[in-house]
Amino acid sequence: MELPERIVVAESASPPPEYLRESMSDLPVPVVVGAPADVRDGDAVVTFSHDDTFLRADWVHCVRAGYDEFPVDDYEAAGTALTNSTGIHGTAIGETVAGYMLSFARRLHRYRDAQADAEWSPPAYDAPFTLEGERLCVVGLGTLGRGIATRANALGMDVVGVRRSAEPVDGVETVYEPDDLQTAVADARFVALAVPLTDETEGMVGAAELDAMRTDAYLVNVARGPVVDTDALVDALDSGGVAGAALDAFDEEPLPAESPLWGYDEVIVTPHCGAFTRDYHEDIAALVRENVDRIRRGDPLHNRVA
């Protein structure tokens, strides 16, 4: 693979395209901000989402870890390399999940709701708890899952996990295989989903898994919306089958105003921003810079998925 003639930062990219362009200005090829129609043969593209015009490029970099919206087969057929941004979100996602768990345990979300109404609202005696000694089950132990586990360990939590391989993971007391998911979640106060969206993970948390959870347990989804059966989750929330949920990903985004998920006191809804940080553009630039260096050396691209 040869160096691209240009790197085009798609106008729809997030982080802001100009931030990305400036962070990559030291590269040995021109970096420009442009629309999909501006992409030419021989270009590389840095983008948040797919456009068919990108298939004419030599290389496309997705600024997200999840690339399920990119037609991998089409990229392979076109001979266009596709790379993603896995490996850089562990800290941000780990802190986001720690924030969710602390909010539920220390009731911070309810105090914030009361503040909007200038309401002095101490909790019931048995409502607040501490995270120390509580069990967290992390489903998916890649970069995101390990980032979550590290911070849960620091908070004194008992961490178990689920992954395709049952090999040990530092900081995770027991590792279950996916077929044992219901067993893995049964004793957990929190269940955090950090898996990619695949045929195997779509709908992996449904009525049976929610029923296996404790009635005082909270579901945390920082993966993809379709990993959870939303109707089953709503049923579990309505029936008291689970205590609540923190959700950063949904079947439909933005989450429609008519979704019942907006209406629960014990559901925290965030706009798929769990990995956001003001330095994100620097992380993306570092990945692109590494792959430009690899191209110059004749080495395989890092994080190549097609």
C-alpha positions as CSV (number, residue, x, y, z in Angstrom):
1,M,0.0,0.0,0.0
2,E,1.3,3.5,-0.9
3,L,0.9,6.7,1.0
4,P,-2.4,8.4,0.2
5,E,-2.3,11.5,-2.0
6,R,-4.4,13.3,0.6
7,I,-6.2,12.6,3.9
8,V,-9.8,13.9,3.7
9,V,-11.5,14.5,7.1
10,A,-15.2,14.1,6.4
11,E,-17.3,17.2,7.2
12,S,-19.6,14.9,9.3
13,A,-16.7,13.7,11.4
14,S,-16.8,13.9,15.2
15,P,-14.6,15.2,16.8
16,P,-14.8,18.5,15.0
17,P,-13.1,18.2,11.5
18,E,-10.9,21.3,12.0
19,Y,-9.6,19.9,15.3
20,L,-8.7,16.6,13.5
21,R,-7.1,18.4,10.6
22,E,-5.0,20.5,12.9
23,S,-3.9,17.5,14.9
24,M,-2.7,15.7,11.7
25,S,-1.1,18.7,10.2
26,D,2.4,17.2,10.8
27,L,1.8,14.3,8.5
28,P,3.8,13.9,5.3
29,V,0.6,14.2,3.2
30,P,-1.9,17.1,2.9
31,V,-4.9,16.9,5.3
32,V,-8.1,18.7,4.2
33,V,-11.7,18.9,5.3
34,G,-14.2,17.9,2.7
35,A,-17.5,16.4,1.8
36,P,-17.9,12.8,0.6
37,A,-18.1,14.0,-3.0
38,D,-14.6,15.5,-2.7
39,V,-13.0,12.1,-2.2
40,R,-10.8,11.1,-5.1
41,D,-8.9,8.0,-6.1
42,G,-5.8,7.6,-4.0
43,D,-7.2,9.5,-1.0
44,A,-7.5,8.4,2.6
45,V,-10.6,9.3,4.6
46,V,-11.2,9.9,8.3
47,T,-14.9,9.7,9.0
48,F,-17.6,9.0,11.6
49,S,-19.9,7.2,9.2
50,H,-19.9,5.4,5.8
51,D,-20.6,6.9,2.4
52,D,-20.5,4.9,-0.8
53,T,-18.1,7.5,-2.3
54,F,-15.5,6.4,0.2
55,L,-15.1,3.1,-1.6
56,R,-13.0,4.9,-4.2
57,A,-10.4,5.8,-1.5
58,D,-7.4,3.7,-0.8
59,W,-8.0,3.7,3.0
60,V,-10.8,4.8,5.3
61,H,-10.4,5.3,9.0
62,C,-13.5,5.1,11.2
63,V,-13.2,7.4,14.3
64,R,-15.3,4.9,16.3
65,A,-14.5,1.5,17.7
66,G,-17.7,0.1,16.4
67,Y,-17.8,-0.3,12.6
68,D,-21.0,-2.3,12.3
69,E,-22.5,0.5,10.0
70,F,-19.7,0.1,7.5
71,P,-20.3,-2.5,4.7
72,V,-17.1,-4.5,5.3
73,D,-17.8,-6.8,2.3
74,D,-18.0,-3.8,0.0
75,Y,-14.7,-2.4,1.3
76,E,-13.0,-5.7,0.7
77,A,-14.5,-6.0,-2.8
78,A,-13.4,-2.4,-3.6
79,G,-9.9,-3.0,-2.3
80,T,-10.3,-0.1,0.2
81,A,-8.6,-0.7,3.5
82,L,-10.9,0.0,6.5
83,T,-9.5,0.7,10.0
84,N,-11.2,1.5,13.2
85,S,-10.4,3.3,16.5
86,T,-10.6,0.4,19.0
87,G,-8.1,0.5,21.8
88,I,-8.5,4.2,22.8
89,H,-11.7,4.3,24.7
90,G,-10.9,2.4,27.9
91,T,-10.3,5.4,30.1
92,A,-13.3,7.4,29.0
93,I,-15.8,4.5,29.0
94,G,-14.4,3.2,32.3
95,E,-14.9,6.6,34.0
96,T,-18.4,6.9,32.4
97,V,-19.5,3.6,33.8
98,A,-18.0,4.4,37.2
99,G,-20.0,7.6,37.1
100,Y,-23.2,5.7,36.4
101,M,-22.6,3.3,39.2
102,L,-21.7,6.0,41.7
103,S,-24.8,7.9,40.7
104,F,-27.1,5.0,41.4
105,A,-25.3,4.0,44.6
106,R,-25.0,7.5,46.1
107,R,-28.4,8.6,44.6
108,L,-26.8,11.6,42.8
109,H,-29.2,11.3,39.8
110,R,-32.2,11.7,42.1
111,Y,-30.7,14.7,43.8
112,R,-30.1,16.4,40.5
113,D,-33.7,15.7,39.4
114,A,-34.9,17.3,42.7
115,Q,-32.6,20.3,42.3
116,A,-34.4,21.2,39.1
117,D,-37.6,21.7,41.2
118,A,-35.7,23.3,44.1
119,E,-36.8,20.4,46.2
120,W,-34.9,19.3,49.3
121,S,-35.3,15.5,49.1
122,P,-33.3,13.3,51.4
123,P,-33.4,9.6,50.4
124,A,-35.1,6.8,52.2
125,Y,-32.7,5.3,54.8
126,D,-32.3,2.1,52.8
127,A,-31.8,3.7,49.4
128,P,-28.1,4.8,49.3
129,F,-25.3,2.2,49.3
130,T,-21.6,2.0,48.6
131,L,-19.9,0.3,45.7
132,E,-17.3,-1.3,47.9
133,G,-18.0,-5.0,48.1
134,E,-20.7,-5.0,45.4
135,R,-20.4,-7.3,42.4
136,L,-20.0,-6.0,38.8
137,C,-20.3,-8.3,35.8
138,V,-18.6,-6.9,32.8
139,V,-19.8,-8.5,29.6
140,G,-17.0,-8.1,27.0
141,L,-13.4,-7.8,28.3
142,G,-11.7,-5.9,25.5
143,T,-10.4,-2.4,25.8
144,L,-13.7,-1.1,27.1
145,G,-14.4,-3.9,29.5
146,R,-10.9,-3.8,31.0
147,G,-11.2,-0.1,31.4
148,I,-14.4,-0.6,33.3
149,A,-12.9,-3.4,35.4
150,T,-9.9,-1.4,36.4
151,R,-11.9,1.4,37.8
152,A,-14.4,-0.9,39.5
153,N,-11.4,-2.6,41.2
154,A,-10.2,0.8,42.5
155,L,-13.7,1.4,44.0
156,G,-13.4,-1.9,45.9
157,M,-15.9,-3.8,43.8
158,D,-15.9,-7.6,43.2
159,V,-15.5,-8.0,39.4
160,V,-16.5,-10.9,37.2
161,G,-16.7,-11.0,33.5
162,V,-17.8,-12.7,30.3
163,R,-15.8,-13.2,27.2
164,R,-15.5,-15.7,24.4
165,S,-12.3,-17.1,25.8
166,A,-12.3,-18.1,29.5
167,E,-8.6,-17.1,29.9
168,P,-8.0,-15.1,33.0
169,V,-8.0,-11.3,32.9
170,D,-6.2,-9.1,35.5
171,G,-8.6,-7.7,38.0
172,V,-11.4,-10.0,37.1
173,E,-12.1,-12.7,39.7
174,T,-14.0,-15.2,37.4
175,V,-14.3,-15.2,33.6
176,Y,-17.4,-16.9,32.2
177,E,-18.1,-17.9,28.6
178,P,-21.1,-16.4,26.7
179,D,-23.1,-19.6,27.2
180,D,-22.9,-19.0,30.9
181,L,-24.2,-15.4,30.8
182,Q,-27.2,-16.0,33.0
183,T,-25.0,-17.6,35.6
184,A,-22.5,-14.7,35.4
185,V,-25.2,-12.0,35.9
186,A,-27.1,-13.8,38.7
187,D,-25.2,-12.4,41.6
188,A,-24.2,-9.0,40.2
189,R,-25.5,-5.7,41.5
190,F,-24.4,-4.1,38.2
191,V,-24.1,-5.7,34.7
192,A,-22.1,-3.6,32.2
193,L,-22.3,-4.4,28.5
194,A,-19.1,-3.6,26.5
195,V,-19.3,-5.9,23.5
196,P,-19.2,-5.1,19.8
197,L,-22.4,-5.5,17.8
198,T,-22.2,-8.8,15.9
199,D,-24.6,-11.5,14.9
200,E,-23.7,-13.3,18.2
201,T,-24.2,-10.3,20.5
202,E,-27.4,-8.8,18.9
203,G,-30.2,-9.4,21.4
204,M,-27.9,-11.2,23.8
205,V,-29.6,-9.5,26.8
206,G,-33.3,-10.4,26.7
207,A,-36.0,-11.5,29.0
208,A,-34.2,-14.6,30.2
209,E,-31.0,-12.7,31.1
210,L,-32.9,-9.9,32.8
211,D,-34.9,-12.4,34.7
212,A,-31.7,-14.0,35.9
213,M,-30.5,-10.7,37.3
214,R,-31.2,-9.6,40.9
215,T,-34.2,-7.4,41.4
216,D,-31.9,-4.7,42.9
217,A,-29.5,-4.9,39.9
218,Y,-28.8,-2.2,37.4
219,L,-28.0,-2.8,33.7
220,V,-25.4,-0.6,32.0
221,N,-25.1,-0.5,28.3
222,V,-22.1,1.3,26.7
223,A,-22.0,-1.2,23.8
224,R,-24.7,-0.9,21.1
225,G,-28.4,-0.6,21.4
226,P,-29.4,-3.8,19.7
227,V,-27.3,-5.8,22.2
228,V,-30.3,-5.4,24.5
229,D,-33.9,-6.4,23.8
230,T,-35.5,-3.0,24.6
231,D,-39.0,-4.3,25.0
232,A,-37.8,-6.9,27.5
233,L,-35.9,-4.2,29.4
234,V,-39.0,-2.0,29.6
235,D,-41.0,-5.0,30.9
236,A,-38.3,-5.7,33.5
237,L,-38.3,-2.1,34.6
238,D,-42.1,-2.0,34.8
239,S,-42.4,-5.2,36.8
240,G,-39.5,-4.5,39.1
241,G,-37.4,-7.3,37.7
242,V,-34.4,-5.0,37.7
243,A,-33.8,-1.8,39.7
244,G,-32.8,0.4,36.8
245,A,-30.5,1.0,33.9
246,A,-27.9,3.4,32.6
247,L,-28.1,3.5,28.8
248,D,-25.7,5.2,26.3
249,A,-26.7,3.3,23.2
250,F,-30.2,2.6,21.7
251,D,-31.9,0.8,18.8
252,E,-32.8,4.2,17.3
253,E,-30.7,7.3,17.8
254,P,-31.5,10.0,18.8
255,L,-33.8,8.2,21.2
256,P,-37.3,9.2,20.2
257,A,-39.2,11.5,22.5
258,E,-42.0,8.9,22.8
259,S,-39.6,6.2,24.1
260,P,-40.7,5.0,27.6
261,L,-37.0,4.9,28.6
262,W,-37.2,8.7,29.2
263,G,-39.8,8.3,31.9
264,Y,-38.1,6.2,34.6
265,D,-36.5,7.7,37.7
266,E,-34.0,4.9,37.9
267,V,-32.9,5.1,34.2
268,I,-30.1,7.3,33.2
269,V,-30.1,8.2,29.5
270,T,-27.0,9.7,27.9
271,P,-26.7,10.6,24.2
272,H,-24.2,8.0,23.0
273,C,-21.4,10.1,24.4
274,G,-19.7,7.7,26.9
275,A,-16.4,7.8,25.0
276,F,-16.4,11.6,24.5
277,T,-13.4,13.6,25.7
278,R,-12.1,17.0,24.7
279,D,-8.8,15.3,23.7
280,Y,-10.5,12.6,21.5
281,H,-9.1,14.3,18.3
282,E,-5.6,13.8,19.5
283,D,-6.3,10.0,20.1
284,I,-7.6,9.7,16.6
285,A,-4.7,11.6,15.1
286,A,-2.3,9.3,16.9
287,L,-3.9,6.3,15.3
288,V,-3.8,7.8,11.8
289,R,-0.2,8.9,12.3
290,E,0.7,5.4,13.4
291,N,-0.8,3.9,10.2
292,V,0.9,6.5,8.0
293,D,4.2,5.4,9.6
294,R,3.2,1.7,9.0
295,I,2.5,2.4,5.3
296,R,5.9,4.1,4.9
297,R,7.6,1.1,6.5
298,G,5.5,-1.4,4.5
299,D,3.9,-2.9,7.6
300,P,0.3,-4.0,8.0
301,L,-2.2,-1.4,9.1
302,H,-3.1,-1.2,12.8
303,N,-6.8,-2.0,13.6
304,R,-7.5,-3.1,10.1
305,V,-10.9,-4.7,9.8
306,A,-11.2,-4.9,6.0
